[in-house]
């Protein structure tokens, strides 16, 4: 072998070594090999760029890419793929645009990048700009169909499928998965029958589709008809039985398998764990002929699931090689058991953390309200991914620090749908409903399409501030976006229309839901009660029972509130009694508040007070507030003072409570007490945020704060109020004269 051939072989071997080390996560060893190489070629640089990217060090990959004196098409594709692998979609596209030349792989890679990131519109724009020479290649078409399928946009996937100039089996299976993954099994079955050819993947998709909709009989029927089932077929059916609690069927199928690989064993262990049969899982685990990291991690997760942390830690210590997935499971277990400090100690003992490990620990701190520690850990995270940023937005939102949450959101480089949803949800949780709706609109301007969570939050804000016109517009967008059949969105629509006083529209939405849940019934029952339709609420409650839907705590809050507003005392008392006697539901403070309000409205104050004294749970502000309101109505000053005293312990800064008590004293001509309450109110309300209200005018929401001197139209508003007051007085004066 000549010196040149030896040199080429040397470089070839080193390049392979760098690739192997990069794939196995040994990035430092790969760097060492790269640095020590006396000869390097373009392949060497490409291998090292790929190794960096696969280990999350995409910035190092880019630095090396920029230093290359000569780049080929593979170099560009490798760097784009590196950005794609690390979720850096914008950076990937910027580099894609700069490429001096692109091949089919370049286009397919970028389209797939967008579809995996659920940015289907951007993927479609790229797809539509494909060079003519690549238009007939099925790879990009298949990537685009898969993108629509992933987003649940099956109709658009089907339209694209029908337009394909050439189809292969992957195309047919991609379209079939669109139906099966989205629960459209009738259409899926029709499509399956029409397929020109099928392979075992096609059969597996049908079996899995029926399992997803819990139709195990059909799944089993098709499984038995598979011409040549493979391991995936057996594991799919086995896992389906396990997920649906049929563990005996799972084990029987496992024992019947003609051949088992490690995936089969792991699936059976997982099935035992899902059904909380940890001892059986452990026995099978110990029988395994070989184990991989998934085997160990699954078993450790099983112990964590049932709260046996000592056993989980013991098993982790026996692992022949430490796996960050198993270690992360251990951290999650400590966090679930409220042992956050132990979780952090274990986190610090891990040599190399991946992003999931970082995010688990940060989310653990956030979940337990330890914001400062979450922030500190977040700052030390080297390669922050979108999950980490989104966690911090939610973290600040949970503790009411929306200004900081907004700052974090703005500091993010790239934002995905979860980022926007985290921000909008934060605004809703903190009562900033106008900001939530503004963010909803801004999100659309940024090219992000809302999902069911976004729509639910937007509709909830419309409901809270009674923004009917905005709510109607959102309803139209829901229809156009294809989320009308989503149960969460439909329930939010019911609530929105009900709280805006449009009970007929709420009924219409309810009636068109195919499969209602308890939230659907509760939303309409609560809506009837809110709008004074007590008889309709009671009728719907009866229908709920006849439909086999079991009422819950929220159901009774709605129905008792309806009885209260309508003065149906006997009905209310009967329903309240049935909670514990018929439905085994222990009343909450909210239920007692409804009953106190019910009895108080008809003047049965002694019974209301006795009910409060006999409560099995601690009274809250709602209970004492209901009693205080009833005392004011029926002028029971002594009981009212007691209720007010209790109420002020819960809400010492709420001005309306002081005003109510003051008015009661005034009506009894106890002016000294009036002055005393007023002084106490002024002392305690210092620094309290002013009252706020909204009004919708010409499709725009306007917010008004009490004593707001900055309101630009304050003089005009004042003049109009004076004119209206005068007209009202004149009307009453004329009525009195006419009488």
Buried (B, 14 or more C-beta within 10 A) or exposed (E): EEEEEEEBEEBEEBBEBBBBBBEEBBBEBBBEBBEEBEEBBBBBBBBBBBBBBBBBBBBBBBEBBEEBEEBBBBBBBBBBBBBBBBBBBEBBBEBBEEBEEBBBBBBBBBBBBBBBBBBBEBBBEBBEEBEEEBEEBBBBBBBBBBBBBBBBBBEBBBEBBEEBEEBBBBBBBBBBBBBBBBBBBEBBBEBBEEBEEBBBBBBBBBBBBBBBBEBBEBBBEBBEEBEEBBBBBBBBBBBBBBBBEBBEBBBEBBEEBEEBEBBBBBBBBBBBBBBEBBEBBBEBBEEBEEBBBBBBBBBBBBBBBBEBBEBBBEBBEEBEEBBBBBBBBBBBBBBBEEBBEBBBEBBEEBEEBBBBBBBBBBBBBBBBEBBEBBBEBBEEBEBBBBBBBBBBBBBBBBEEBBEBBBEBBEEBEEBBBBBBBBBBBBBBBBBBBBBBBBBBEEBBEEEBBBBBBBBBBBBBBBBBBBBBBBBBBBBEBBEEBBBBEBBBBBBBBBBBBBBBEBBEBBBEBBEEBEEBBBBBBBBBBBBBBBBEBBEBBBEBBEEBBEEEBEBBBBBBBBBBBBBBBBEBBEBBBEBBEEBEEEBEBEBBBBBBBBBBBBBBBBEBBEBBBEBBEEBEEEBBBBBBBBBBBBBBEBEBBEBBBBBBEBBBEBBEBBBEBBEBBBEBBEEEEBEEBBEBBBEBBEEBEEEEEEEEEBEBEEEEBEEBEEEEEEBEEEEEEEEEEEEEEEEEEEEEEEEEEEE
